[in-house]
Amino acid sequence: MMFVPLLLALIPGMIILTLTSWLCKRGVSPFLKKLPGILTMMAAFTLFYIGYVHIRGFEGAAYGFLSFFLIIFAFISFMIGKKVRV
């Protein structure tokens, strides 16, 4: 029940983390560094809303777990984007 949403969240999560670290290495503005995390957070809240309001039940819980894992990846992305590189 929890491993399938985790594995589904790993694919976009790794893409988000890779994109964020690439943007940090390029030296772009702080907003662009945090943009992948912001978009992931919006997607996670949307998935949670759809799972809780529209689908419900066990499948809705799977959407909730998926959104939880995406929020974790978004938080890690924010931390990578906030880190000051010298």
N, C-alpha and C positions, 0 to 999 in steps of 0.2 A: 504493500500500500504506500510506503514512503520511499522505496527505492526507485520506482519508476518515475515519479516526479523529480527526484534528485538527479537521475540520469538524464531526464529531459531538460533540466535546467543547466546541466553541465555544458551542453553545446553552446547555447547563447551566452552563458556566463563566461566561458573561455574566450569567446569572440569579443565580448565587452571588455574583459580585462586586457586582452591583447591590443585592442584598439586604444584603450586608455593609456597603456604604457607607451604605445607608438606615438600618440599625440604628445605625451610628456617629453619624449626624446626629441621631438621636432621643435619644441619650444613655442607652442601656440598659446593663445590667450587662456586664462584660467577658466573662462566660461566654456570654451571648446573642450578643455580637459574634463570638465564635469558633465558635459552633455550626454555621453553614453550612460552614465549613472542615472541621470535625470530621466532619460527615455526608458531605461530598464525599470526604474521605480514606477513610472506611469503605467508601463505594461503590467507590472506586478499588481498594482492596485486595481487595474481594469480586470485582470484575470480573477482576482479575489472577489470583486463585485459580481462578475458573471457567475462564478461558482457558488456564491452565497445566495444571491437573489434569484437567479434564473434557473440554475441547474439543481442545486440542493442535493441532499443524499450523499452517497459514497463518492460518486463522480465529482460532486461539488467539493467534497473534502480533498480529493486529489488536486483539483484546481487551487485550493487553499494552500496545500503543501507546495505546489509548484510556485505559487506567488511568494511563499515564505523563503524558498531557496533563491528565487530571483532577487528578493530584497537583500539577502545576504551578499549576493554578488554585486548588487548596486552599491552597498555600503563599502565593500572592498574597493570598488572602482572609485568612489569618492575619496577614500584614503590614499589611493595611488595618485589621483589627480591633485590632491591637496599637498602632497609631499613636495618640498622645495628642493630642486636639484641645483647643485653648485657646479 
